[in-house]
Amino acid sequence: MMLDDLDKRILKQLQNDSSLTNQALSEKVHASAPTCLRRVRQLQAQGVIQKTVAIVDPTLVASTLTAIVEVTLDLQTAEAYQAFEVALTDEPCILQAYRVSSGPDFVLIIQVRDMPAYHALVHRFFTAQQNVRNVRSFFSVHRSKFETQVAID
């Protein structure tokens, strides 16, 4: 997909602050309000803008434990991967899941209240999965960087 300069300026602004009104956005990107609104709707329709969210500080809502978890499955078939991915979607504390190569099958980013909540997740989710061979967890002691903005040339 080809993005022109205006599309890129809009995306950069919205990634920084998606709560901007259309008028404020149009002023920041130096375009008319109707043009800006049309472009934003076009970017949404094309799937470039997937959704608009609020980023919540997990420590302020009592979710202080971040785990990075490697998962290896017994069977590495397309069906096994898909079944695991479907199961992931129902678990709200699994924030991100990546199928990776050269090592484990998946890397998960998990956010839970505390260690007892993590253990409950392990028993509820991982032990319930028939195809999970190995789970290796790393616990964050400090978040050095957290960014949601995608670099736009």
N, C-alpha and C positions, 0 to 999 in steps of 0.2 A: 504494500500500500504506500502510495506517495503522499507525503504530508508537505504542504507548502509552508512558507514562513509564518503566515498567520496561524495556521493550525498548531505549529510548534510553539508559538508564543502563548496561545490559549492553553495548551496542555501544560506548559511550564507554570503558568499562573494558577491553574486549577489544582495542580499537584501540590502547590505551596499552600493554597487556601481555597478549598472548594466551596466555602460558604459565601464567596463574593457574589454580590448581585450581578445580574447581567450588565447593568449600567456601569458598575465599578470595574467589572472585567473588561468591558469594551474600552473604557478609558485607559486601563493599564496596557492593553494590547494595541491601542491606537487604531480602533476600527469602530464603525457605527454599531449601535446596540442591536439593530435588526440583523446585521451581518454576523455579529458575534453569536447571537442566539441561534441563527441558522447553522452556523459552523459547529457549535456545541451539540446541537441535536443530531447533526450529520455524524459527528465523531461517536456519539452514543449509538446511533443506528448501525454504524459499521463495526461496533464492538471495540473501538480504540479506547473509549471510556467505558469500563466495565460496570462500575458502580461508584456511588459517592458515599463516603463513610466518615464517621468521627473516630479519631484515634484516641483510645482511652489509655491512660497511664495505669498499668496493671497493679502497681504498688498502692494506688489510691483506692482500689476497689477490692483489696484483700486477696489479690492473686499474685503472690510474691515469688513463686518458684517457677523458673523457666528450665525446661529440660530439652536437650537436643538428643534425640533417640535414633539409633540405627536399628533397623529391623531387617532380618534375613528370613526369607521364606524357604520352606522345604522344597516346594515345587516352583520353578521359575517359568511358568507358562503364561500365555496371554490371559487365559481364564483366571488363573490364580492371582495375577496382578490386579485384574479388574475386580475380582471379588474382594480383595483387600482394600482397594481404593473405594469401593462402594461402602464398605464397613466404616471407613474413615469419616465419611461425610456425616454420619450420625453422631459423632463424638465431638461436642463443642469445644473441649479444651485442647484438641489437636488443631492448632492454628494454621499450620502449613505442612504439606507433605510433598516430598519430591521423590520420584523414582530415579535412582542414580545407577551409574555403572562403575565397574571396577571396585568392588567392595560389597557393602550391604545392598539390599534391593531398594530400601527406602530410607530416607532421612526425614524425621518428623520434628517439628517445633511444637512443643507442648507448654501450655501455661496453666498452672494449677495453684490453688491456695497455699499448699504446704506439702511436706513429705507424706503425711498420712493420705492426703488427697491423691498424690502421685501413686502410692501403693494401691489405693482403691482403683485407680484407672488401670494399673497393670493387671490386677485381678479381674476387673470387669471386662477389659478390652483385649489385652494381649493373650491372656490364658484362654479366653473364649474362642480365639482364632485357631482353628485346627492346623493351619498351614504355617504358623510362625515357628521357626526353628530357633532363632536367637534374637535377643533384645539387648542392646548395649546402650546405656544411658550416660549422658554427661550433664552436669548441673551447673548452670551459670552462677558465678559468684559476683560478676559485675558486667553490666551491659556497657560496652565501650562505644557502640554505634548502633543506632536503629534508624533506618531510613525507609521511606515508602516511595520516594520519587524515582521514577525511571529516567535515566539520562536520555535526553532528546538532543540530537545533533543540531 
